[in-house]
Amino acid sequence: MEQLRTYANILGILLSVVYSASEIQEARKDLDRYEIVLVDTAGRSDKNIEQIDELKRLISAVPEEDREVYLVYQPQPSTET
């Protein structure tokens, strides 16, 4: 979170922190005047169903016509030898 705050300060842009789909709805009211809003989520395990369901709820809190979703993935080194 601190890294995002630092980047926002450097860029001189607003940073809003939300933790739930309902908080996204509230933040959208403040962010509606902006043409582009970037959303960064914490890393999730693809094996943790609860985390994936939470991510789905967060994404679906923004109407489909108002969003573009990009997956940024950091591959982990193989543990197989």
N, C-alpha and C positions, 0 to 999 in steps of 0.2 A: 504494500500500500504506500509506503514511504517513497518508493521509487516513482510511482505514478504521480504523487504529489509534487515531487521534484520536477518531473517532466512538465507537468501542468504549469508550474511556476515559471519555468524557463520559457515555455511557449506563450505564457500569458493567457491561458485558457481556463475555463471553468472545469472543475472536477467535482462530480457528484458520486457519492458512494451509496450503493443500495445492496440489500441482501435478500430481497424477495421480489416476487412478481408484483405484489401490491405496491411496493416502494418504487418499482419501475414506473408504474402508472402515475404516481405523484411526481417523480422526477421529470417525466415527459412534459408535464405542464410547464415546468421551468425551462425545459430545453426545446420546446416547440419553435422558438424563434430562430433556432440554428438550422442551417441547411444540412449539416453533417454532424452526427453524434457517433462517437466511437465508444464501443462497449468492450471491456476486457473482463474476462472471467478467470477465476482461479483454475488451475489445472485440475482435471478430473481423471479418474481411472475409468477406462472403458469396461472394466470388470465390476464396477460398483454401480449396481442398478439404481440405488437411491440417488447417487450423484448425477447420473444420466437423466433420471426423471426430474430432478431439480433444475438441471440445465434446460430441459425441454420446457418446463414451466416458465423459466426466465425468458427464453426466446419467444415463446408464444404470447408473452405479455405485450409484445409489440406487433401490431397488425402486419400481416404478410406483405402488403403493398408498401409498407414503410421500412422494410428491413432488407439487408443483404447479410448473409452469414458466410463467414470464411473460417475454415479450420486451419489453425496454425499448429503444427505438430512437431515436436522434438523427438526424433527417434532415440530410443535407448540402445546402448550397445548390447549385443547378444551375449547371453551368459552361457551359451552352448559352446563346447570346444570340439 
